[in-house]
């Protein structure tokens, strides 16, 4: 059972997976156990790999629909519902924190929660009773995303759980459907081990240069949008970098599902 909001909320980066990951009993139990250890948030701000829009854009803030941003799956995955309340006050606060001279935060009132948001939230907060706001990735540049996260950091003191949602390794052309939780190709294991070590050491510079500094970085992330939310989380949780912990590890379909908490 979650507790009352503390003076500062933690920041999360989680590997959310494709919709079928919600059928994985291990992953769903890991997320449910993780959320049970967290203080209860006043609201949740999600930055997902599946929404890139510049300048920064907030989604729906009243009725919050779902965006079924995937194709070719069984119909039951398109029948999932997650009727979370909107967070209009949080949207106003995000605008105030993120807007820069000459660049206002936009709003897309029809943009709902994509599967990078609602799939994990349905396991972590199944009652859908915490207001949720989704915020776009305004860039894929790691250094700019780190700074973007820093601007969001004050929300932690206002009871907001900041959640970056991606996948620690993400190469769908190399996915191993049906692989066991301990099965993974060498490139995925190597990148995961390197990333775990860099995170434990607080080596943000190495992480920022992951495409060059890591083993198999370009194989682990042929396109970098699933690693990008990590930098938002690192920026928002920078004050607690020394207290970073891994909440979920292992592999699904050969991809590393490492998920971490700051604070």
C-alpha positions in Angstrom: 0.0 0.0 0.0 1.4 3.4 -0.9 2.1 6.1 1.6 1.5 9.8 1.8 3.6 12.0 -0.5 7.0 12.9 1.0 8.8 16.2 0.6 10.4 14.9 -2.6 9.2 12.3 -5.0 11.6 9.9 -6.7 12.1 9.9 -10.5 11.8 6.7 -12.6 13.0 5.4 -15.9 11.3 2.2 -16.9 11.4 -0.2 -19.8 7.8 -0.4 -20.8 7.7 -3.0 -23.6 5.3 -3.8 -26.3 1.6 -4.4 -25.4 2.2 -8.2 -25.0 4.6 -7.5 -22.2 1.5 -6.9 -20.1 0.9 -10.7 -20.4 4.2 -11.4 -18.8 3.6 -12.4 -15.2 7.1 -11.6 -14.0 7.2 -8.1 -15.5 3.7 -7.2 -14.2 4.6 -8.4 -10.7 7.9 -6.5 -10.8 6.0 -3.2 -11.7 3.3 -3.8 -9.1 5.9 -4.5 -6.4 7.9 -1.4 -7.4 4.9 0.9 -7.2 3.9 -0.5 -3.8 7.3 0.7 -2.5 6.8 4.3 -3.9 5.2 7.2 -2.1 1.8 7.9 -3.5 2.0 10.7 -6.1 -0.3 13.7 -6.4 0.1 13.3 -10.2 2.3 11.5 -12.8 4.2 13.2 -15.6 5.2 10.7 -18.3 7.7 11.3 -21.1 7.5 8.3 -23.5 9.7 7.2 -26.3 6.6 7.1 -28.5 5.9 10.8 -28.6 8.3 13.1 -30.2 7.1 16.6 -30.8 9.0 19.9 -30.9 8.6 22.3 -29.3 7.6 20.5 -26.1 3.9 19.6 -26.1 1.6 18.4 -23.4 -1.3 16.1 -24.2 -4.9 15.9 -23.1 -5.7 17.4 -19.7 -9.4 16.8 -19.2 -10.7 13.5 -20.6 -7.5 11.6 -21.3 -7.9 9.0 -24.1 -5.5 6.3 -25.1 -3.4 6.3 -28.2 -3.1 2.8 -29.6 0.1 3.5 -31.4 0.9 -0.1 -32.6 -0.3 -2.3 -35.4 -0.8 -5.9 -36.2 -1.6 -7.1 -32.6 -4.7 -9.1 -31.6 -7.9 -7.1 -31.1 -7.8 -7.4 -27.3 -4.9 -5.1 -27.0 -7.0 -2.3 -28.6 -9.7 -2.9 -26.1 -7.6 -1.9 -23.1 -8.9 1.1 -21.1 -7.1 3.3 -18.6 -9.4 6.1 -17.6 -7.0 8.2 -15.5 -8.0 11.7 -14.5 -6.4 14.6 -16.4 -3.9 17.0 -14.8 -4.6 20.5 -16.1 -2.8 22.2 -13.2 0.3 20.1 -13.8 0.1 21.1 -17.5 0.2 24.8 -16.4 3.1 24.1 -14.1 5.0 22.3 -16.9 4.5 25.3 -19.2 5.9 27.6 -16.5 9.0 25.4 -16.0 9.8 24.4 -19.5 8.9 27.4 -21.7 11.8 29.5 -22.9 11.9 33.0 -24.4 10.4 32.6 -27.9 9.4 29.0 -27.4 6.1 28.3 -25.6 5.0 24.8 -24.6 2.3 23.6 -27.0 -0.8 21.5 -26.2 -2.4 18.7 -28.2 -5.8 18.3 -26.6 -6.6 15.2 -28.6 -3.3 13.4 -27.8 -3.9 10.6 -25.3 -1.6 8.3 -23.4 0.4 6.0 -25.7 1.4 2.5 -24.8 4.6 3.7 -23.3 2.5 5.4 -20.7 -0.7 3.3 -20.1 0.8 -0.2 -20.4 3.1 0.2 -17.3 0.7 2.5 -15.4 -2.0 -0.1 -15.7 0.2 -2.4 -13.7 1.6 0.2 -11.3 -1.6 2.1 -10.6 -4.4 -0.3 -11.8 -7.2 1.8 -10.2 -6.4 4.6 -12.7 -7.0 7.1 -9.8 -3.9 9.2 -10.1 -4.0 12.2 -12.5 -1.7 11.7 -15.5 -0.1 14.1 -18.0 2.0 13.1 -21.0 4.7 15.4 -22.2 6.5 15.0 -25.6 10.2 14.4 -26.2 11.2 17.7 -27.8 14.5 16.4 -29.1 16.6 13.2 -29.1 19.8 15.1 -28.2 20.9 13.6 -24.8 22.5 16.8 -23.5 19.4 18.9 -24.3 17.1 16.2 -22.7 19.3 16.3 -19.6 18.7 20.0 -19.3 15.0 19.5 -20.1 14.8 17.1 -17.1 16.5 19.6 -14.9 13.8 22.2 -15.6 11.2 19.6 -14.5 13.0 18.8 -11.2 11.0 21.2 -9.1 7.9 19.1 -9.7 9.4 16.5 -7.4 8.8 18.8 -4.4 5.2 19.2 -5.5 4.2 15.5 -5.3 4.7 14.7 -9.0 6.2 11.4 -10.1 8.3 12.0 -13.2 8.4 8.8 -15.3 10.7 8.4 -18.3 9.4 5.4 -20.4 11.6 3.7 -23.0 13.5 0.4 -23.2 17.1 -0.1 -22.1 17.9 -1.9 -25.3 15.6 -1.6 -28.3 16.3 -3.3 -31.6 13.0 -4.7 -33.0 14.8 -6.3 -36.0 16.7 -8.4 -33.5 14.0 -9.2 -31.0 13.8 -12.9 -29.9 10.1 -13.5 -29.6 9.4 -16.2 -27.0 12.9 -16.0 -25.4 13.1 -16.7 -21.7 13.9 -14.0 -19.1 17.6 -15.0 -19.0 18.0 -15.3 -22.8 19.6 -12.4 -24.7 22.0 -11.9 -27.5 25.5 -10.7 -26.7 25.0 -7.2 -27.9 22.1 -6.7 -25.5 23.9 -8.2 -22.6 27.0 -6.1 -23.3 25.1 -2.8 -23.5 23.0 -3.6 -20.4 26.1 -4.4 -18.4 27.9 -1.3 -19.6 24.8 0.9 -18.8 24.4 -0.7 -15.4 28.0 0.1 -14.5 27.8 3.7 -15.9 24.6 4.3 -13.9 26.0 2.9 -10.7 29.1 5.1 -11.1 27.0 8.2 -11.9 29.0 8.6 -15.1 26.5 10.9 -16.9 29.2 11.9 -19.4 29.6 8.3 -20.6 25.8 7.9 -20.8 25.4 11.1 -22.8 27.9 9.6 -25.3 26.4 6.1 -25.3 26.4 5.7 -29.0 30.2 5.9 -29.1 31.2 5.0 -25.5 29.3 1.8 -25.1 29.8 -1.6 -26.6 27.2 -2.3 -29.4 25.5 1.0 -28.8 24.3 1.4 -32.4 23.0 -2.2 -32.4 21.2 -1.8 -29.0 19.7 1.5 -30.3 19.5 1.8 -34.1 17.3 4.8 -33.3 17.7 6.4 -29.9 14.2 7.3 -28.9 13.9 4.5 -26.3 17.0 5.5 -24.5 16.2 9.2 -24.7 13.7 9.3 -21.8 16.5 8.2 -19.5 18.2 11.6 -19.9 15.0 13.4 -18.9 14.9 11.2 -15.8 18.6 11.7 -15.1 18.2 15.5 -15.3 15.1 15.6 -13.1 16.7 13.2 -10.6 20.2 14.6 -10.7 20.2 15.6 -7.0 19.8 11.9 -6.2 22.2 10.4 -8.8 24.2 8.9 -6.0 21.2 7.1 -4.7 20.2 5.6 -8.0 18.9 2.0 -7.7 17.8 -0.7 -10.2 14.2 -1.7 -9.7 13.9 -4.1 -12.6 16.5 -6.0 -14.6 16.7 -9.0 -16.8 15.5 -9.5 -20.4 12.3 -9.8 -22.4 12.5 -11.0 -26.0 16.3 -10.6 -25.7 15.9 -6.9 -24.9 17.2 -5.4 -21.6 14.3 -4.2 -19.4 16.5 -2.4 -16.9 14.5 0.2 -15.0 15.9 2.5 -12.4 14.8 4.9 -9.6 16.5 8.1 -8.5 15.6 9.1 -4.9 
